[in-house]
Amino acid sequence: MRRPAGRASYTYAVARGFDPAQIAGLRGVDDTKVYLVPYADIVAAVSSVPLAEFDEAALRVKLERLEWLEAVARAHHAVVDAVAACSVTLPFRLATVYHGDERVTEVLRQAYRRFRGALDRLAGRVELGVKVSTDPEAMISAAPARTSGGVPSPASPSPGKDYLRRRREQHRQRDDAWRQAAAVAERVETTLAELAVDTRHHRPQDPRLSGARGENVLNAAYLVDAERAEELATAAKGLDRQAPGARVEVTGPWAPYSFALPDEALPQGGDGRVGPA
Amino acid sequence: MTEPSRWQTGRLARPYGQSSSANLADVLERVLDKGVVIAGDIKINLLDVELLTIKLRLLVASVHTAKELGIDWWERDPTLSARASRDDLADENRRLRERILTLEDAGAAP
């Protein structure tokens, strides 16, 4: 084993082989140097991390520290991103760690046909994220003057009634925004499904603490041929502001995170995991 | 073997690398929830991670704001933090030990 003592191989992604010079200088988690572990015509993007920082005990504690998690998540994503700019890429889930490069090679060998199949399916394609949310504030500003009711009329004989009327109005506007967003989401789905190769629905992002003003109604990912990505993004953007209560947001292009392999397509050890070396 | 850059036209013509500015919630959603889920040699309890994602979905976007405000309740909430739940257990142990001592003392006294 030519495994440096106390080191582990953090694996970011598998890709169709490419010139390692293209990622020269790329740094990954913990500011470690990223390199390629080849097998046949595919490669894994890997960096050597201190085992003590990435073993079970360390991960269990650190995954709960949001600063650490954010740093690792962004570093992981940056490597996936850089590799995806070079070649068709299959991103791995965060913190996939092996006891040395030999183990990485072993996994590439075991899952080669699945990886190749997935890479072929994803070649020349990208993922775009599309979120549809309600925009209650836009509803209010778009509402007719009679419902603008922020300040009670000083002449009003009944401030209590004014208050209740305003509350009712706010509820109505929120319901309207939701209905509009749902309708827009439906239009997004029909329109984009024609342009996309595949679709995944993620759970809506929670609005309570997100700082987002509205409610997330649709959180979808579209796999699209790279040359149609622009068209899809434009189509999605075209549906933004079609209704005053609905916002459409496009993110990406992403490496095809949402279209990676299903779990059952991968080799597993006897206990459902690939055992340690 | 090497693919040409796939961003050649129009508004989307930017290298992948630019998305490092991507929204943290969007990034976490992908790196924790999506991607190839393949067992590594280091076993993280995926259930924990999934649970964590749920918590994060609630917390992540607000965490910076919250920290600025000095709010860090999740770090002490035993359902949200393994550290806090360990602290809780330690606390409970300590209380039980004290209770036993009290009972023993009471038993010895009369």
HADDOCK unambig.tbl for C-alpha pairs under 7 A between the chains (distance, minus, plus):
assign (segid A and resid 17 and name CA) (segid B and resid 1 and name CA) 6.30 0.50 0.50
assign (segid A and resid 17 and name CA) (segid B and resid 2 and name CA) 6.78 0.50 0.50
assign (segid A and resid 18 and name CA) (segid B and resid 1 and name CA) 6.21 0.50 0.50
assign (segid A and resid 18 and name CA) (segid B and resid 2 and name CA) 4.85 0.50 0.50
assign (segid A and resid 55 and name CA) (segid B and resid 42 and name CA) 5.87 0.50 0.50
assign (segid A and resid 56 and name CA) (segid B and resid 42 and name CA) 5.92 0.50 0.50
assign (segid A and resid 56 and name CA) (segid B and resid 43 and name CA) 6.01 0.50 0.50
assign (segid A and resid 56 and name CA) (segid B and resid 44 and name CA) 5.95 0.50 0.50
assign (segid A and resid 64 and name CA) (segid B and resid 81 and name CA) 6.65 0.50 0.50
assign (segid A and resid 73 and name CA) (segid B and resid 28 and name CA) 6.45 0.50 0.50
assign (segid A and resid 73 and name CA) (segid B and resid 31 and name CA) 6.52 0.50 0.50
assign (segid A and resid 74 and name CA) (segid B and resid 20 and name CA) 6.92 0.50 0.50
assign (segid A and resid 77 and name CA) (segid B and resid 31 and name CA) 6.98 0.50 0.50
assign (segid A and resid 78 and name CA) (segid B and resid 17 and name CA) 6.44 0.50 0.50
assign (segid A and resid 78 and name CA) (segid B and resid 20 and name CA) 6.10 0.50 0.50
assign (segid A and resid 81 and name CA) (segid B and resid 16 and name CA) 5.18 0.50 0.50
assign (segid A and resid 81 and name CA) (segid B and resid 17 and name CA) 5.52 0.50 0.50
assign (segid A and resid 82 and name CA) (segid B and resid 16 and name CA) 6.34 0.50 0.50
assign (segid A and resid 82 and name CA) (segid B and resid 17 and name CA) 5.67 0.50 0.50
assign (segid A and resid 85 and name CA) (segid B and resid 5 and name CA) 6.18 0.50 0.50
assign (segid A and resid 85 and name CA) (segid B and resid 15 and name CA) 6.52 0.50 0.50
assign (segid A and resid 85 and name CA) (segid B and resid 16 and name CA) 5.68 0.50 0.50
assign (segid A and resid 86 and name CA) (segid B and resid 2 and name CA) 6.87 0.50 0.50
assign (segid A and resid 86 and name CA) (segid B and resid 3 and name CA) 6.38 0.50 0.50
assign (segid A and resid 86 and name CA) (segid B and resid 5 and name CA) 6.64 0.50 0.50
assign (segid A and resid 87 and name CA) (segid B and resid 2 and name CA) 6.03 0.50 0.50
assign (segid A and resid 87 and name CA) (segid B and resid 3 and name CA) 5.20 0.50 0.50
assign (segid A and resid 90 and name CA) (segid B and resid 36 and name CA) 6.99 0.50 0.50
assign (segid A and resid 91 and name CA) (segid B and resid 35 and name CA) 5.01 0.50 0.50
assign (segid A and resid 91 and name CA) (segid B and resid 36 and name CA) 6.07 0.50 0.50
assign (segid A and resid 92 and name CA) (segid B and resid 35 and name CA) 4.74 0.50 0.50
assign (segid A and resid 92 and name CA) (segid B and resid 36 and name CA) 4.41 0.50 0.50
assign (segid A and resid 92 and name CA) (segid B and resid 37 and name CA) 6.41 0.50 0.50
assign (segid A and resid 93 and name CA) (segid B and resid 31 and name CA) 5.37 0.50 0.50
assign (segid A and resid 93 and name CA) (segid B and resid 32 and name CA) 5.89 0.50 0.50
assign (segid A and resid 93 and name CA) (segid B and resid 34 and name CA) 6.34 0.50 0.50
assign (segid A and resid 93 and name CA) (segid B and resid 35 and name CA) 4.83 0.50 0.50
assign (segid A and resid 93 and name CA) (segid B and resid 36 and name CA) 5.55 0.50 0.50
assign (segid A and resid 93 and name CA) (segid B and resid 37 and name CA) 5.57 0.50 0.50
assign (segid A and resid 94 and name CA) (segid B and resid 31 and name CA) 5.30 0.50 0.50
assign (segid A and resid 94 and name CA) (segid B and resid 32 and name CA) 5.69 0.50 0.50
assign (segid A and resid 96 and name CA) (segid B and resid 40 and name CA) 5.07 0.50 0.50
assign (segid A and resid 97 and name CA) (segid B and resid 40 and name CA) 5.07 0.50 0.50
assign (segid A and resid 97 and name CA) (segid B and resid 41 and name CA) 6.00 0.50 0.50
assign (segid A and resid 97 and name CA) (segid B and resid 42 and name CA) 5.66 0.50 0.50
assign (segid A and resid 98 and name CA) (segid B and resid 40 and name CA) 5.49 0.50 0.50
assign (segid A and resid 98 and name CA) (segid B and resid 41 and name CA) 4.77 0.50 0.50
assign (segid A and resid 98 and name CA) (segid B and resid 42 and name CA) 6.48 0.50 0.50
assign (segid A and resid 99 and name CA) (segid B and resid 41 and name CA) 6.25 0.50 0.50
assign (segid A and resid 205 and name CA) (segid B and resid 57 and name CA) 6.50 0.50 0.50
assign (segid A and resid 206 and name CA) (segid B and resid 57 and name CA) 6.13 0.50 0.50
assign (segid A and resid 206 and name CA) (segid B and resid 58 and name CA) 5.96 0.50 0.50
assign (segid A and resid 209 and name CA) (segid B and resid 58 and name CA) 5.98 0.50 0.50
assign (segid A and resid 209 and name CA) (segid B and resid 59 and name CA) 6.40 0.50 0.50
assign (segid A and resid 209 and name CA) (segid B and resid 61 and name CA) 6.54 0.50 0.50
assign (segid A and resid 209 and name CA) (segid B and resid 62 and name CA) 5.43 0.50 0.50
assign (segid A and resid 210 and name CA) (segid B and resid 61 and name CA) 4.50 0.50 0.50
assign (segid A and resid 210 and name CA) (segid B and resid 62 and name CA) 5.51 0.50 0.50
assign (segid A and resid 211 and name CA) (segid B and resid 61 and name CA) 6.63 0.50 0.50
assign (segid A and resid 211 and name CA) (segid B and resid 62 and name CA) 6.50 0.50 0.50
assign (segid A and resid 226 and name CA) (segid B and resid 6 and name CA) 6.40 0.50 0.50
assign (segid A and resid 230 and name CA) (segid B and resid 12 and name CA) 6.12 0.50 0.50
assign (segid A and resid 253 and name CA) (segid B and resid 16 and name CA) 6.94 0.50 0.50
assign (segid A and resid 257 and name CA) (segid B and resid 30 and name CA) 6.04 0.50 0.50
assign (segid A and resid 257 and name CA) (segid B and resid 34 and name CA) 5.48 0.50 0.50
assign (segid A and resid 257 and name CA) (segid B and resid 35 and name CA) 4.45 0.50 0.50
assign (segid A and resid 258 and name CA) (segid B and resid 30 and name CA) 6.98 0.50 0.50
assign (segid A and resid 258 and name CA) (segid B and resid 34 and name CA) 5.36 0.50 0.50
assign (segid A and resid 258 and name CA) (segid B and resid 35 and name CA) 6.20 0.50 0.50
assign (segid A and resid 260 and name CA) (segid B and resid 35 and name CA) 5.19 0.50 0.50
assign (segid A and resid 260 and name CA) (segid B and resid 36 and name CA) 5.26 0.50 0.50
assign (segid A and resid 261 and name CA) (segid B and resid 36 and name CA) 5.49 0.50 0.50
assign (segid A and resid 263 and name CA) (segid B and resid 37 and name CA) 5.96 0.50 0.50
assign (segid A and resid 263 and name CA) (segid B and resid 38 and name CA) 6.99 0.50 0.50
assign (segid A and resid 266 and name CA) (segid B and resid 38 and name CA) 6.70 0.50 0.50
assign (segid A and resid 273 and name CA) (segid B and resid 39 and name CA) 5.29 0.50 0.50
assign (segid A and resid 274 and name CA) (segid B and resid 39 and name CA) 5.62 0.50 0.50
assign (segid A and resid 274 and name CA) (segid B and resid 40 and name CA) 6.57 0.50 0.50
assign (segid A and resid 274 and name CA) (segid B and resid 41 and name CA) 6.60 0.50 0.50
assign (segid A and resid 275 and name CA) (segid B and resid 41 and name CA) 6.06 0.50 0.50
assign (segid A and resid 276 and name CA) (segid B and resid 41 and name CA) 4.83 0.50 0.50
